[in-house]
Amino acid sequence: MIQLTQALEFPNVNTANRDGIVAVGGDLSPERLQLAYKSGIFPWFEDEDPIIWWSPNPRMVLFLDELRVTKSMRNVLNRGEFEVTFNKDFKSVISNCQKIKRDGQNGTWITNDMIDAYCNLHELGIAQSVEVWQNDQLVGGLYGIDMGHVFCGESMFSKVSNASKVAFISLVRHLETNNYQLLDCQVYNSHLESLGCREIDRDDFMKILQNKD
């Protein structure tokens, strides 16, 4: 694990420890964050921690043609009870992701500094959001980093049943239509697995990220 300096660089992901930590320190400048994602690395830390940079092995991903949509979710989508938008209210999406209570977590890793940093990336067109509305109220959504051929999902939230699934499915269909190769979901959880995500070796993920055959 390397302590970052002011120099704009990251170590190779293969230097990560068993937990997937590559480095600590540095900052959340747009330049460093962009370099991190291009390098297969992302920040994940809590308020009292230094900035911690991760590249887990294995990596949880979704190959877009492996998306699982249940019959009940198809019915939800066909009923049209939700409206879906892209990049309409990025700050509200990330703020809701910060506030939502999650099983097994006492706090949130989305600090106020993280919100500021990702809003800056959104202004640059790099961080993007999906919003789900019901009766003109924001009830779900997600956000992540757009790498052009890979979308790196960061977090999602839901205030009503199925809203985050609608956001996820809508994003995947958008990515597939625009010839993206992969949706990066970072680390395993059972909810993502139920949607078709699976773990792959970090080396395989890096080949796709860096467009290597």
C-alpha positions in Angstrom: 0.0 0.0 0.0 1.5 3.3 -1.1 1.1 6.8 0.5 0.3 9.2 -2.4 2.2 12.5 -2.7 1.2 15.6 -4.6 2.4 13.9 -7.8 -0.5 12.9 -10.1 0.1 9.1 -10.2 -1.1 5.8 -8.9 0.7 2.5 -8.4 -0.2 -0.5 -10.6 -3.4 -2.2 -9.4 -1.4 -5.5 -9.0 0.3 -3.9 -6.0 -3.0 -3.8 -4.1 -3.2 -5.7 -0.8 -5.5 -8.7 -0.2 -8.4 -6.3 0.6 -7.9 -4.4 -2.6 -6.3 -1.3 -1.2 -3.9 0.3 -3.6 -3.0 3.5 -1.9 -4.0 6.1 0.6 -3.9 9.9 0.7 -3.9 12.3 -2.2 -6.9 14.4 -3.0 -10.2 14.3 -4.9 -9.3 16.7 -7.6 -11.0 16.1 -11.0 -7.6 15.2 -12.5 -6.8 12.6 -9.9 -10.2 11.0 -9.9 -10.1 10.7 -13.7 -6.7 9.1 -13.6 -7.9 6.7 -10.8 -10.9 5.4 -12.9 -8.7 5.1 -16.0 -6.4 3.0 -13.9 -9.1 0.7 -12.5 -9.0 2.4 -9.1 -11.8 4.2 -7.1 -11.9 6.0 -3.7 -13.9 4.5 -0.8 -13.5 5.8 2.7 -15.4 7.3 5.7 -15.2 10.9 7.1 -12.6 10.1 9.8 -10.4 8.1 7.4 -7.7 9.3 5.0 -8.7 8.9 1.3 -8.4 5.2 0.5 -8.0 4.0 -3.1 -9.2 0.5 -4.1 -8.9 -2.0 -6.9 -10.5 -5.2 -5.7 -9.8 -8.6 -7.1 -12.1 -10.1 -8.2 -14.2 -7.3 -9.7 -18.0 -7.3 -9.8 -19.2 -6.4 -13.3 -22.2 -6.7 -15.6 -21.8 -7.8 -19.2 -24.7 -5.9 -20.6 -26.3 -8.9 -22.4 -26.4 -10.8 -19.1 -28.8 -8.4 -17.5 -31.6 -10.3 -15.7 -35.0 -8.7 -15.7 -37.7 -10.8 -13.9 -41.2 -11.1 -15.2 -42.5 -8.9 -12.3 -39.9 -6.2 -13.2 -41.0 -6.3 -16.9 -44.5 -5.7 -15.7 -43.4 -2.8 -13.6 -41.6 -1.3 -16.5 -44.5 -1.9 -18.9 -47.0 -0.2 -16.6 -45.1 3.1 -17.0 -45.6 4.1 -13.4 -42.1 5.6 -13.3 -40.4 8.3 -15.5 -36.7 8.0 -16.1 -34.3 10.8 -16.9 -30.6 11.1 -17.4 -28.5 13.9 -15.8 -31.5 16.0 -14.8 -30.6 16.3 -11.1 -27.2 14.8 -10.4 -26.7 16.5 -7.0 -30.1 15.3 -5.7 -29.2 11.7 -6.7 -25.8 11.7 -5.0 -27.2 13.4 -1.9 -30.0 10.8 -1.6 -27.4 8.1 -2.0 -25.5 9.6 0.9 -28.6 9.7 3.1 -30.2 6.3 2.4 -29.9 3.8 5.2 -28.3 0.5 4.2 -28.3 -2.8 6.0 -25.1 -3.5 7.9 -23.8 0.1 7.6 -23.8 2.6 10.4 -22.8 5.6 8.3 -22.0 6.5 4.7 -18.8 6.5 2.6 -20.3 9.4 0.5 -18.8 12.3 2.4 -19.6 16.0 1.7 -16.2 16.3 0.1 -17.1 13.3 -2.2 -20.3 15.0 -3.2 -18.4 18.2 -4.1 -15.8 16.2 -6.0 -18.3 14.2 -8.1 -20.5 17.2 -8.7 -17.3 18.8 -10.2 -16.9 15.7 -12.4 -20.6 16.0 -13.4 -20.0 19.6 -14.6 -17.2 18.1 -16.8 -19.6 15.6 -18.2 -17.7 12.6 -16.6 -20.0 11.8 -13.7 -23.5 11.0 -14.8 -26.8 10.2 -13.1 -30.1 8.3 -13.8 -33.2 9.7 -12.0 -36.4 7.8 -11.4 -39.5 9.9 -10.8 -43.0 9.1 -9.6 -45.7 11.7 -9.5 -43.0 14.3 -10.2 -41.1 13.2 -7.1 -37.5 11.8 -7.2 -37.9 8.3 -5.8 -34.8 6.5 -7.0 -31.6 6.8 -9.0 -28.0 6.1 -9.4 -24.7 7.8 -10.5 -21.3 6.8 -11.8 -18.4 7.6 -14.0 -18.6 7.4 -17.8 -15.4 6.1 -19.3 -16.8 6.0 -22.9 -16.9 2.3 -23.2 -17.2 1.3 -19.6 -19.6 2.8 -17.0 -18.3 2.7 -13.4 -21.4 2.5 -11.2 -20.9 4.2 -7.8 -24.1 4.1 -5.8 -27.9 3.9 -6.1 -30.9 4.6 -3.9 -34.6 3.8 -3.8 -37.4 5.5 -1.8 -40.1 3.2 -3.1 -40.1 -0.4 -4.2 -38.3 -1.2 -7.5 -37.2 2.4 -8.2 -33.4 1.6 -8.0 -34.0 -1.5 -10.2 -35.7 0.7 -12.8 -32.7 3.1 -12.7 -30.3 0.2 -13.1 -32.2 -1.5 -16.0 -32.7 1.8 -17.8 -28.9 2.5 -17.5 -28.0 -0.9 -18.9 -30.4 -0.5 -21.8 -28.9 2.9 -22.5 -25.3 1.5 -22.4 -26.2 -1.4 -24.6 -27.8 0.9 -27.2 -24.7 3.0 -27.2 -22.3 0.1 -27.6 -20.7 0.1 -24.2 -18.7 -3.0 -23.2 -19.3 -3.3 -19.5 -20.9 -1.9 -16.4 -18.4 -1.9 -13.5 -20.1 -2.6 -10.1 -16.9 -2.8 -8.1 -17.6 -5.2 -5.3 -19.9 -8.2 -4.8 -23.3 -7.9 -3.3 -26.3 -10.3 -3.6 -28.6 -7.6 -5.0 -26.3 -7.0 -7.9 -25.9 -10.7 -8.5 -29.7 -11.1 -8.8 -29.5 -8.5 -11.6 -27.0 -10.6 -13.6 -23.7 -9.2 -12.3 -20.8 -11.5 -11.6 -17.2 -11.4 -10.5 -14.3 -11.6 -12.9 -10.5 -11.5 -12.4 -9.1 -8.0 -12.1 -6.7 -8.6 -15.0 -9.7 -9.4 -17.3 -11.4 -6.2 -16.1 -8.3 -4.1 -16.8 -8.0 -5.5 -20.3 -11.6 -4.4 -21.1 -11.1 -1.0 -19.3 -7.9 -0.4 -21.3 -9.3 -1.8 -24.5 -6.9 -4.6 -24.8 -7.8 -7.9 -26.5 
